[in-house]
């Protein structure tokens, strides 16, 4: 099977051994994996290195770093030595600038989180975030993250088209979690779309977790998602 790295499978399982077992079950149906914060104490970094160095997979380390600039820079510099593909930080400009500095000349892409896909406007109000329609806040945070040096951004599929339309987005990555196959349970995600919808909106990569690892046959689930991305509804605007 030809690799299609537009699909990033989130290994949101308890520990590294479970993650490797899941990757083995998926086999060649996925070539890109996300290792998140929830796995950190379960051997997440070791899992990331195993997938990258021994299994030949691409790896997205989703830590959503946020701290003072010096601390972020130091953390990213340490992570850059592992030759990972993507790393997330919060989209605040001072965080993005520090992460970009820490990444140096490594090939690790810095992705800035705009607004989490589990949040709505009332959640932003509770956190005293800027007023305005949520999509407008996402687009503004994306523009500022690009200006600060982000290689790409994380947003929901609902905002991907508006972010893609930004002049600053030329040559940058848009990665969309909150993607659910047609008919799948949304779980705790509030701003969602199908794989085809996300690709049609301009996403370069989609992140899918539970619909794959909860499936009786994770490999078949990943293949089905790839089929949706290749459907006429996707229109594949970012593919040659």
C-alpha positions in Angstrom: 0.0 0.0 0.0 1.3 3.5 -0.9 1.9 5.7 2.1 -0.4 8.7 2.5 0.9 10.9 5.2 -2.2 13.2 5.1 -3.7 10.9 7.7 -2.1 11.2 11.2 -3.3 8.5 13.6 -3.4 9.7 17.2 -2.0 7.0 19.5 -4.1 8.0 22.5 -3.5 4.8 24.3 -2.1 4.3 27.9 1.5 3.4 27.2 4.2 2.8 24.7 3.7 -0.9 24.4 0.0 -0.4 23.6 1.0 2.2 21.0 3.4 -0.1 19.3 0.9 -2.9 19.2 -1.7 -0.6 17.7 0.8 0.6 15.0 1.5 -3.0 14.2 -2.2 -3.7 13.8 -2.6 -0.7 11.5 0.5 -1.7 9.4 0.9 0.0 6.1 -2.5 1.7 6.3 -0.9 4.6 8.2 2.6 6.2 7.9 2.2 9.1 10.3 1.4 8.9 14.1 0.7 11.5 16.8 2.0 10.9 20.3 0.3 13.2 22.8 0.7 14.6 26.3 -1.4 11.9 27.8 1.2 9.3 26.8 4.1 11.3 28.3 4.4 9.3 31.5 3.7 6.1 29.7 6.8 6.2 27.6 5.6 8.6 25.0 9.0 9.9 23.9 10.4 6.4 23.7 7.4 5.4 21.6 8.0 8.4 19.3 11.7 7.4 18.8 10.8 3.7 18.2 8.2 4.7 15.5 10.6 7.1 13.9 14.0 5.2 14.1 12.9 1.6 14.0 9.6 1.6 12.1 10.3 4.3 9.6 7.1 6.3 10.5 6.7 10.0 10.7 5.9 11.3 14.1 3.9 14.3 15.5 4.7 15.0 19.1 1.7 16.9 20.4 2.8 18.5 23.7 1.2 22.0 23.2 4.1 23.6 25.1 3.4 26.9 26.9 5.8 28.7 29.2 8.2 31.6 29.3 10.3 32.0 26.2 13.5 30.7 27.7 11.9 27.5 29.0 10.1 26.8 25.7 13.3 27.4 23.7 15.3 25.0 25.9 12.6 22.3 25.8 12.3 22.5 22.0 16.1 22.5 21.6 16.2 19.2 23.5 13.4 17.6 21.5 14.9 18.7 18.2 17.7 16.2 18.6 15.3 13.3 18.1 14.5 14.1 14.4 10.8 14.2 15.0 8.5 15.7 12.3 6.0 18.0 14.0 5.8 19.5 17.5 3.0 21.6 18.8 3.2 24.7 21.0 0.5 27.2 22.0 0.0 29.9 19.4 1.0 32.9 21.5 3.6 34.7 19.5 6.2 34.7 22.3 5.9 30.9 22.5 6.1 30.4 18.8 9.2 32.6 18.5 11.0 30.8 21.3 10.1 27.4 19.8 11.3 28.5 16.4 14.6 29.5 18.0 14.9 26.2 19.8 14.2 24.2 16.7 17.1 25.9 15.0 18.1 24.2 11.7 16.4 20.9 12.5 13.7 19.5 10.3 11.2 19.5 13.1 8.2 21.7 12.1 6.7 24.0 14.8 2.9 23.9 14.7 1.0 26.6 16.7 -2.3 25.7 18.3 -5.0 28.3 17.7 -8.1 27.2 19.7 -8.6 23.7 20.8 -11.3 21.8 18.9 -13.0 20.9 22.2 -13.8 24.6 22.9 -16.6 26.9 22.0 -17.1 30.7 22.4 -18.5 30.2 26.0 -15.3 28.4 26.9 -13.2 31.3 25.6 -15.3 33.7 27.7 -14.7 31.6 30.8 -11.0 31.9 30.1 -11.1 35.7 29.5 -9.9 35.3 25.9 -10.5 38.0 23.3 -14.1 38.7 22.3 -15.4 38.0 18.8 -16.7 35.1 16.8 -14.6 32.0 17.5 -13.6 31.5 13.8 -12.4 35.1 13.7 -10.3 34.5 16.8 -8.8 31.4 15.3 -7.9 33.2 12.1 -6.3 36.1 13.9 -4.3 33.7 16.2 -3.2 31.8 13.1 -2.0 35.0 11.3 0.0 36.1 14.4 1.5 32.6 14.8 2.6 32.7 11.1 4.1 36.1 11.6 6.1 34.7 14.6 7.6 32.0 12.5 5.3 29.0 12.9 5.7 26.3 10.2 2.0 25.6 10.4 -1.1 25.8 12.7 -3.6 23.5 14.4 -7.2 24.4 13.9 -10.5 22.7 13.5 -11.7 21.8 10.0 -14.4 24.5 10.3 -11.7 27.2 10.2 -9.3 25.6 7.8 -10.6 27.4 4.7 -10.4 30.8 6.3 -6.9 30.2 7.5 -5.9 28.8 4.1 -7.1 32.1 2.5 -4.6 34.1 4.6 -1.7 35.5 2.5 0.6 34.4 5.4 -0.6 30.8 5.0 1.2 30.3 1.7 3.6 27.5 2.0 2.5 26.8 5.6 0.9 23.7 7.0 -2.7 23.3 8.3 -3.3 20.3 10.5 -6.9 19.6 11.6 -7.9 17.4 14.6 -11.6 17.2 15.3 -12.0 14.9 12.2 -14.6 12.2 12.4 -15.6 9.7 9.6 -19.2 10.1 8.4 -21.6 8.7 11.1 -18.9 8.5 13.9 -19.5 9.7 17.4 -18.1 13.2 18.0 -17.0 12.4 21.6 -15.6 15.5 23.3 -15.0 17.3 20.0 -17.3 20.3 19.3 -16.0 21.7 15.9 -15.8 18.7 13.6 -15.9 17.6 10.0 -15.4 14.5 7.9 -12.1 13.5 6.4 -13.3 14.6 3.0 -14.6 17.9 4.4 -11.3 18.7 6.1 -9.2 18.0 3.0 -11.6 20.0 0.9 -11.3 23.0 3.3 -7.6 23.1 2.8 -6.1 20.8 5.5 -2.7 19.3 4.7 -3.1 16.6 7.4 -6.0 15.4 9.4 -5.6 13.8 12.9 -7.9 10.9 13.8 -7.7 8.9 17.0 -10.7 7.1 18.6 -12.4 6.1 15.3 -9.2 4.1 14.5 -8.0 2.8 17.8 -11.5 1.9 19.1 -12.4 0.0 15.9 -12.5 -3.8 15.9 -10.1 -3.6 12.9 -7.9 -0.5 13.2 -6.3 -1.2 9.9 -9.6 -1.3 8.1 -10.7 1.9 9.9 -7.6 3.7 8.7 -8.1 2.5 5.1 -11.7 3.7 5.2 -10.6 7.2 6.3 -8.0 7.2 3.5 -10.8 6.3 1.1 -12.9 9.3 2.3 -9.9 11.6 1.7 -9.6 10.3 -1.8 -13.4 10.7 -2.5 -14.7 13.3 -5.0 -16.0 15.3 -2.1 -12.5 16.0 -0.9 -11.4 17.6 -4.2 -7.8 17.3 -2.9 -6.8 21.0 -3.3 -3.4 20.5 -1.8 -2.4 17.5 -4.0 -0.7 17.7 -7.4 
